Amino acid sequence: MELVVGRVVKPHGITGELVVDVRTDDPEDRFAPGNRLLLKPSRGGGKPRPVDVQSARPHGNRLLVRLTGVVGREAADALRGQLFVVDSEDLPPLDDPDEFYDHELEGLTVRTVAGQEVGTVAEVLHTAGGELLSVRTPEGREILVPFVSAIVTAVSRADSLIQIDPPEGLLDVESL
């Protein structure tokens, strides 16, 4: 399984540098020059391909990353929206009970606080606005649930369950 450690936002300048939203607690280590990461499309799967970090530097809350072989604005723009991922087997265990790797959430059952089963987490989406749980309903529909504490009230890996308190309209068929 893969864990997202960054997302390409856009190109920076004309030389091929990338603006990257950081999705890891250790960006200095993950994006260190010489490191090999995997890059994959943000939706629809697709096979990840290895890329080598040539350089990385802070840019506000983001990083400016240069990859070996990515030269020019057009080449950088072609990577817009793609995700940097690492293999979950290479990850240390998380100490904080309120932090989760994507692969730990995928496959969990989603239920409302009232006990209504909503579906199963198919994927964790990393967007500019934050993380979303893509929940597949028993009827095959997709519901996007913002992964924020006001909506996701409890996560139990032991019970394979995520409890949500959805705002009005989130689960309505008409809004899908």
N, C-alpha and C positions, 0 to 999 in steps of 0.2 A: 504494500500500500504506500501511497505517497502523501506527503505533508507539504502544504503550500508555505513557502517562506518569503515570497514576494510576488508582486504583480507589476508588470510593465504598464505604466500610465501613458507615456508618450515619449517621443524623442526629445533630446535637449541639444539645441544647437544644430550644427550641420555636419559634425564629424562622426556621428554614430553613437553618441552617449545616450543612455536611457534614464528616464526618471522612473524610479521604482518605489512603490508603496511597500513598506517593510511589514512582513507578517511573521516575524520571529523575534524572540527576546534577545537573540545574540547575533545581530546583523554584522558586527565587526568580524566575527568568526565565519559565518555562513558566506559572506560576500568578500572574503579576503582574496587578494590577488593570487592567482594560481589555483583556486578552488574550482572544482567541477561541479556544476549543478545540472539539473534537468529542466528543460523548458517545454511547456505544453500549452495547447489552446485552453482557454478558460471554460468553455462549454463544449459539450459533445464529445468529450474524450479526446481521441487522437493520441498517437504514440509520443511520449516524451522523447526529446532529443538532447544529448549532452552538449553543454556549452561551458566554456572556460572563462572565468572572471579575469579580465586584464587589469582593471582598476575599479575602485569604488571610493566615493567620498560623500560626506554628509551634505544634505541640501534641505534645510529645515527639518521636518519630520520624515523626510524621504531620503533616498540615496540617489546619487548619480553613478551609474554603473556602465562600464565599458566592457564589452565582450570581445574576445578574440574572433576576428573574422567579420564583425559587424562594422562596416565602414559606410559612412554617409547617412544623411537624414532619411532617405527612402528605405534603406535596409533596416534602420531603427524603427521607422514607422510601421513596417511590416510585422513587427513584434508586439505592437500595441495590444494590450489586453491579455497577453499570454502570462502564464504563471510559472514562477520558479518553484520547483518541487524537489524534495529529497525523499529517499526511501525511508519508510517508517521504522524499518528494522535497525537503522543507524541512529535512532533517537533515544535520548535518555528518558527515563520515566519522569512524569510530571509530579511535583510535590504538592502543588496547589490543587485542592479538590474541586475548585471552580474553573479549572483550565482543562481543555480537552484537545486532543488531536482530531482532525477531521475523520480519520478512519475509525475512531472510537464512537462517533456519533452516527455514522452511516449504518443503516440496518436497525436502528432502535425504533421502537413503537412510540408514536406520538399520541397522547391522550390529553383531553381538556381537564381542568380541575374538577369539572362536573362528572368526569368519567366517560365522556364520549370519545370513542376511538376515532382518530383523524386519519392515520395512515402510518407509513414507515419513511424514515429519512433516507432518501435516495442519494443525496449529494449535499455537500456544504459549499455554497457559492460565496466567493469572495468578490464583493463589488466595491465601488468607490464609496458607497454609502454605508458599508459595513457587511457583516456576514448574514447570509440568509440560509435557512434550512429548506431545501427542496423536498417537500413531503409528498409522497405518492399515495393517493387515497385508494381504498379497495376497489373503487370504480375506475381507477386508472388516471384520474386527474392529477395535476400538480398544483400544490398550494405552497406559496413562498411565505415562510414564517421568519420574520426578523429575529435573529439570535441575540436578543437583548433581555436583561433581567426583568423588565416590566411585563414581558410576554412569556418568556421561558422561565417558569418558576422553579423547576427542579429537573435535574438530570441524574439518573441512576444507571450507571454502567452495570451494576450487579443485577438489577431487575430488567435491564434492556429497555428502559422507559424514559421518555422525556414528557414532562407535564407542562402544558401551556395554559395561559389565561388569555385567550384571544380577544382583541378588541372587537367591538361590534362590526360586522361585515367581513371580517377576515376569512371566515369559513363559508360565507354565503355562496351558493352556486352561481347566482347572478353576477357576482363580482369576479368570477373566474373567467 
